[in-house]
Amino acid sequence: MNNANIDKAAAAKGIDLSVNIAGVTLKNPITTASGTFSPHESSEFYDLSELGAMITKGVASTPWDGNPVPRIAETYGGMINAVGLQNPGVDYYIENELPFARKFDTKIIANVAGHSLQEYCDVVERLNETDVDMLEVNISCPNVKEGGIGFGTNPDMAATVTREVKKLTNKPIIIKLTPNVTDITSIAKAVEAEGAAAVSLINTLLGMKIDVHRKRQ
Ligand SMILES: Cc1cc2nc3c(=O)[nH]c(=O)nc-3n(C[C@H](O)[C@H](O)[C@H](O)COP(=O)(O)O)c2cc1C
């Protein structure tokens, strides 16, 4: 049974699968994880209208090339990635990706990337002009040299990003946090105090693949 059918079957039984996050109602709680999903590619496999929301790939103020290859490594239990937030920039996103995503009957949560406070603000300012439903600010990517996780491991810097982007939009702000800290609660509380509507848990865990026989990576 697909999600749409699940929604209908649940409704027929009087069960409401909808969830409300910061005033935005999702018809069900199924969303995509940013960067693991592309509206164009994924729509070839299932009807994206079945989703409660789609969270799109991180978008920056200018196009980013990401890290040099190889940036994906298979492991026994999964895979390790260091893509480095490759993306075509917010102008391309608004002109090309958003119109396609809007064809589907689902909420859109735009994921925001930046190397600096100014870059986060520039993206939020541009996205505020669009009809995306919510913004998810990624202050937790371990795979970019500057910005990203640097903001998400320090409560004061996390608070500053939240405060500054909040000034630029009335859209609900989700702050995406990293698990690669000693105490995630202090950072969650710092962003909550500055008006984050929700926190997104969690971004990528740091990992290393070691060949125990050769004692090497
Ligand atoms: C290939 C890849 C690309 C990702 N790109 C982004 C991204 O652009 N923005 C972001 O906030 N998270 C990104 N993530 C993190 C995921 O959204 C998710 O938070 C992470 O994989 C942890 O979930 P998991 O433990 O279920 O994998 C990416 C993850 C992967 C594997």
Ligand as a Chemical Component Dictionary entry (heavy atoms), coordinates in Angstrom:
data_LIG
# 
_chem_comp.id                   LIG 
_chem_comp.type                 NON-POLYMER 
_chem_comp.pdbx_formal_charge   0 
_chem_comp.three_letter_code    LIG 
# 
loop_
_chem_comp_atom.comp_id 
_chem_comp_atom.atom_id 
_chem_comp_atom.alt_atom_id 
_chem_comp_atom.type_symbol 
_chem_comp_atom.charge 
_chem_comp_atom.model_Cartn_x 
_chem_comp_atom.model_Cartn_y 
_chem_comp_atom.model_Cartn_z 
_chem_comp_atom.pdbx_ordinal 
LIG C1  C1  C 0 24.703 12.001 0.137 1  
LIG C2  C2  C 0 24.146 12.836 1.258 2  
LIG C3  C3  C 0 23.920 14.199 1.053 3  
LIG C4  C4  C 0 23.414 14.987 2.092 4  
LIG N1  N1  N 0 23.167 16.308 1.873 5  
LIG C5  C5  C 0 22.624 17.069 2.869 6  
LIG C6  C6  C 0 22.302 18.447 2.645 7  
LIG O1  O1  O 0 22.460 18.988 1.550 8  
LIG N2  N2  N 0 21.804 19.163 3.694 9  
LIG C7  C7  C 0 21.586 18.596 4.937 10 
LIG O2  O2  O 0 21.122 19.299 5.848 11 
LIG N3  N3  N 0 21.839 17.291 5.154 12 
LIG C8  C8  C 0 22.367 16.523 4.167 13 
LIG N4  N4  N 0 22.617 15.202 4.388 14 
LIG C9  C9  C 0 22.297 14.616 5.710 15 
LIG C10 C10 C 0 20.960 13.868 5.685 16 
LIG O3  O3  O 0 19.877 14.734 5.368 17 
LIG C11 C11 C 0 20.697 13.207 7.063 18 
LIG O4  O4  O 0 20.554 14.211 8.040 19 
LIG C12 C12 C 0 21.826 12.277 7.459 20 
LIG O5  O5  O 0 22.110 11.377 6.409 21 
LIG C13 C13 C 0 21.498 11.525 8.764 22 
LIG O6  O6  O 0 20.428 10.650 8.558 23 
LIG P1  P1  P 0 20.711 9.068  8.492 24 
LIG O7  O7  O 0 21.460 8.746  9.764 25 
LIG O8  O8  O 0 19.349 8.462  8.404 26 
LIG O9  O9  O 0 21.560 8.856  7.274 27 
LIG C14 C14 C 0 23.129 14.392 3.366 28 
LIG C15 C15 C 0 23.360 13.015 3.542 29 
LIG C16 C16 C 0 23.860 12.238 2.526 30 
LIG C17 C17 C 0 24.077 10.783 2.766 31 
# 
loop_
_chem_comp_bond.comp_id 
_chem_comp_bond.atom_id_1 
_chem_comp_bond.atom_id_2 
_chem_comp_bond.value_order 
_chem_comp_bond.pdbx_ordinal 
LIG C1  C2  SING 1  
LIG C2  C3  SING 2  
LIG C2  C16 DOUB 3  
LIG C3  C4  DOUB 4  
LIG C4  N1  SING 5  
LIG C4  C14 SING 6  
LIG N1  C5  DOUB 7  
LIG C5  C6  SING 8  
LIG C5  C8  SING 9  
LIG C6  O1  DOUB 10 
LIG C6  N2  SING 11 
LIG N2  C7  SING 12 
LIG C7  O2  DOUB 13 
LIG C7  N3  SING 14 
LIG N3  C8  DOUB 15 
LIG C8  N4  SING 16 
LIG N4  C9  SING 17 
LIG N4  C14 SING 18 
LIG C9  C10 SING 19 
LIG C10 O3  SING 20 
LIG C10 C11 SING 21 
LIG C11 O4  SING 22 
LIG C11 C12 SING 23 
LIG C12 O5  SING 24 
LIG C12 C13 SING 25 
LIG C13 O6  SING 26 
LIG O6  P1  SING 27 
LIG P1  O7  DOUB 28 
LIG P1  O8  SING 29 
LIG P1  O9  SING 30 
LIG C14 C15 DOUB 31 
LIG C15 C16 SING 32 
LIG C16 C17 SING 33 
# 
